[in-house]
Amino acid sequence: MSNLISRFKSSAKNLKDIRCLSITAMFVALSTAVTLCGLTLRLTPELRIDFGFICSAAISMMFGPVVGIIAGFCTDILGYFAGNFSMGGYFPGYTLTAMCGGLIYGLWLYHPEKTSISKKSLIAYVIGAKTCINLICNIGLNTFWLTITAGKAMSLLLPVRITKNIILLPFECIILYFAIVFLVCFQKRAAHSLSK
């Protein structure tokens, strides 16, 4: 429990760091741009992977759950106002889902006390984070919000959404793992070049 509290405190301290704020703003803008441009990986016409989750995971991994929650809020609001008016009126439930996603990624991927994480541990963290996101955010919260906004029955939506998220989970885990490995390598190179 004290480890969890220290992670939240460490993450909250990052809000005072200009580097944290600028990198978070860059990833929020990148996530919004990727979503607005429709950059997706289509496995079938119904199954697609949107790459915006990589930005959310990257923010939460680097700066923790507090920053991840705030970034989720900003990403959803900015995405709505930047070009998502065609989806209808604003619904705060989806913002709550985005914030919950930042929290989950932060809890699984943010480890300020560790200087390096083994490959096995990283794989476990990625699978745990993405599984929780798919279960809690995609299948749970978003399905509930769809029943409210679209007026469809949960019993109709749930089987399709469960199947979709189970099929996409391994692909999303692989993409997230390699994105994090790339980000960690980039961070190490940046830190090494700054120390010269």
C-alpha positions as CSV (number, residue, x, y, z in Angstrom):
1,M,0.0,0.0,0.0
2,S,2.8,2.4,0.8
3,N,4.4,1.6,-2.6
4,L,1.1,2.6,-4.3
5,I,0.9,5.9,-2.3
6,S,4.6,6.7,-3.1
7,R,3.8,6.2,-6.8
8,F,1.0,8.6,-6.7
9,K,3.1,11.2,-4.8
10,S,6.0,10.7,-7.3
11,S,3.6,11.1,-10.2
12,A,2.0,14.3,-8.6
13,K,5.5,15.8,-8.2
14,N,6.0,15.4,-12.0
15,L,3.3,18.0,-12.5
16,K,5.9,20.6,-11.4
17,D,8.4,19.6,-14.0
18,I,8.3,21.5,-17.2
19,R,9.8,18.5,-19.1
20,C,6.8,16.4,-17.9
21,L,4.3,19.1,-19.0
22,S,5.8,19.6,-22.4
23,I,6.2,15.9,-23.2
24,T,2.7,15.2,-22.0
25,A,1.3,18.0,-24.2
26,M,3.2,16.6,-27.1
27,F,1.7,13.1,-26.6
28,V,-1.8,14.5,-26.0
29,A,-1.5,16.4,-29.3
30,L,-0.1,13.4,-31.1
31,S,-2.9,11.2,-29.8
32,T,-5.5,13.7,-31.0
33,A,-3.9,14.0,-34.4
34,V,-3.6,10.2,-34.8
35,T,-7.3,9.8,-33.9
36,L,-8.5,12.7,-36.1
37,C,-6.4,11.5,-39.1
38,G,-7.9,8.0,-38.7
39,L,-4.6,6.2,-38.5
40,T,-5.6,2.7,-37.7
41,L,-4.5,-0.8,-38.4
42,R,-7.5,-2.6,-39.9
43,L,-7.5,-6.4,-39.3
44,T,-11.0,-6.7,-40.8
45,P,-13.6,-4.1,-41.7
46,E,-15.0,-4.5,-38.1
47,L,-11.7,-5.0,-36.2
48,R,-9.3,-2.1,-36.1
49,I,-6.6,-0.9,-33.8
50,D,-6.4,2.8,-33.1
51,F,-2.9,3.9,-32.1
52,G,-4.0,6.6,-29.6
53,F,-3.6,4.1,-26.7
54,I,0.2,4.1,-27.2
55,C,0.3,7.8,-26.3
56,S,-1.8,7.3,-23.2
57,A,0.4,4.4,-22.1
58,A,3.6,6.3,-22.8
59,I,2.5,9.3,-20.7
60,S,1.4,7.1,-17.8
61,M,4.6,5.0,-18.0
62,M,6.9,8.0,-17.9
63,F,5.1,10.2,-15.5
64,G,2.6,8.0,-13.5
65,P,-1.1,7.7,-12.8
66,V,-1.8,11.3,-11.8
67,V,-0.4,12.7,-15.0
68,G,-2.0,9.9,-16.9
69,I,-5.5,10.8,-15.5
70,I,-5.0,14.5,-16.4
71,A,-3.7,13.6,-19.9
72,G,-6.7,11.3,-20.4
73,F,-9.0,14.1,-19.6
74,C,-7.2,16.5,-21.9
75,T,-7.0,14.0,-24.7
76,D,-10.7,13.3,-24.7
77,I,-11.8,16.9,-24.4
78,L,-9.4,18.1,-27.0
79,G,-10.4,15.2,-29.3
80,Y,-14.0,16.1,-29.0
81,F,-13.6,19.8,-29.7
82,A,-11.0,19.4,-32.4
83,G,-13.3,17.5,-34.8
84,N,-15.5,15.0,-33.2
85,F,-18.7,17.0,-33.4
86,S,-20.1,14.6,-35.9
87,M,-20.5,12.1,-33.1
88,G,-23.2,14.2,-31.5
89,G,-23.3,15.9,-28.1
90,Y,-20.5,15.7,-25.6
91,F,-20.9,12.8,-23.1
92,P,-18.7,12.9,-19.9
93,G,-18.7,9.1,-19.5
94,Y,-16.2,8.7,-22.3
95,T,-13.9,11.3,-20.6
96,L,-14.2,9.3,-17.4
97,T,-13.1,6.2,-19.4
98,A,-10.1,8.0,-20.8
99,M,-9.1,9.1,-17.3
100,C,-9.5,5.6,-16.0
101,G,-7.3,4.4,-18.8
102,G,-4.5,6.8,-17.8
103,L,-4.9,5.6,-14.2
104,I,-4.7,1.9,-15.2
105,Y,-1.6,2.4,-17.4
106,G,0.0,4.4,-14.7
107,L,-0.6,1.7,-12.0
108,W,0.8,-1.0,-14.2
109,L,3.6,0.7,-16.1
110,Y,5.0,3.5,-13.8
111,H,7.9,2.3,-11.7
112,P,10.0,5.2,-10.6
113,E,11.9,3.2,-8.0
114,K,13.3,0.8,-10.7
115,T,16.1,1.9,-13.0
116,S,15.5,-1.0,-15.4
117,I,12.8,-3.6,-15.8
118,S,13.4,-7.1,-17.0
119,K,11.9,-8.2,-20.3
120,K,9.7,-10.8,-18.5
121,S,8.4,-8.2,-16.1
122,L,7.7,-5.7,-18.9
123,I,5.8,-8.3,-20.8
124,A,3.7,-9.1,-17.7
125,Y,3.1,-5.4,-17.0
126,V,2.0,-4.8,-20.6
127,I,-0.4,-7.8,-20.7
128,G,-1.8,-6.9,-17.3
129,A,-2.3,-3.2,-18.3
130,K,-3.9,-4.0,-21.6
131,T,-6.1,-6.7,-20.2
132,C,-7.4,-4.4,-17.5
133,I,-8.0,-1.6,-20.0
134,N,-9.9,-4.0,-22.3
135,L,-12.0,-5.4,-19.4
136,I,-12.7,-2.3,-17.4
137,C,-12.6,0.5,-19.9
138,N,-13.6,-1.0,-23.3
139,I,-15.9,-3.9,-22.2
140,G,-17.2,-2.4,-19.0
141,L,-17.4,1.4,-19.0
142,N,-17.7,2.0,-22.8
143,T,-20.4,-0.6,-23.2
144,F,-22.3,1.0,-20.3
145,W,-21.9,4.4,-21.9
146,L,-23.2,3.0,-25.2
147,T,-26.3,1.7,-23.6
148,I,-26.9,5.2,-22.3
149,T,-26.1,7.2,-25.4
150,A,-27.3,4.9,-28.1
151,G,-30.1,3.3,-26.2
152,K,-29.0,-0.2,-27.1
153,A,-29.4,-3.2,-24.8
154,M,-26.4,-4.3,-22.9
155,S,-27.2,-7.9,-23.8
156,L,-26.8,-7.1,-27.5
157,L,-23.6,-5.1,-27.1
158,L,-21.7,-7.2,-24.6
159,P,-21.1,-10.4,-26.6
160,V,-19.8,-8.5,-29.7
161,R,-17.6,-6.2,-27.6
162,I,-16.2,-9.1,-25.5
163,T,-15.3,-11.0,-28.7
164,K,-13.8,-7.9,-30.4
165,N,-11.6,-7.1,-27.3
166,I,-10.4,-10.7,-26.9
167,I,-9.4,-10.9,-30.5
168,L,-7.6,-7.5,-30.4
169,L,-5.8,-8.1,-27.1
170,P,-2.8,-10.0,-28.4
171,F,-2.2,-7.5,-31.2
172,E,-2.5,-4.5,-28.9
173,C,-0.1,-6.1,-26.4
174,I,2.5,-6.7,-29.0
175,I,2.2,-3.2,-30.4
176,L,2.3,-1.7,-26.9
177,Y,5.3,-3.8,-25.9
178,F,7.4,-2.7,-28.8
179,A,6.3,0.9,-28.4
180,I,7.4,0.9,-24.8
181,V,10.8,-0.8,-25.7
182,F,11.3,1.9,-28.3
183,L,10.4,4.6,-25.8
184,V,12.7,3.2,-23.1
185,C,15.6,3.1,-25.6
186,F,14.9,6.6,-26.7
187,Q,14.8,7.9,-23.1
188,K,18.2,6.2,-22.4
189,R,19.8,7.8,-25.5
190,A,18.3,11.2,-24.6
191,A,19.6,10.9,-21.0
192,H,23.0,9.8,-22.3
193,S,23.3,12.7,-24.8
194,L,22.2,15.2,-22.1
195,S,24.9,14.0,-19.7
196,K,27.7,14.7,-22.2
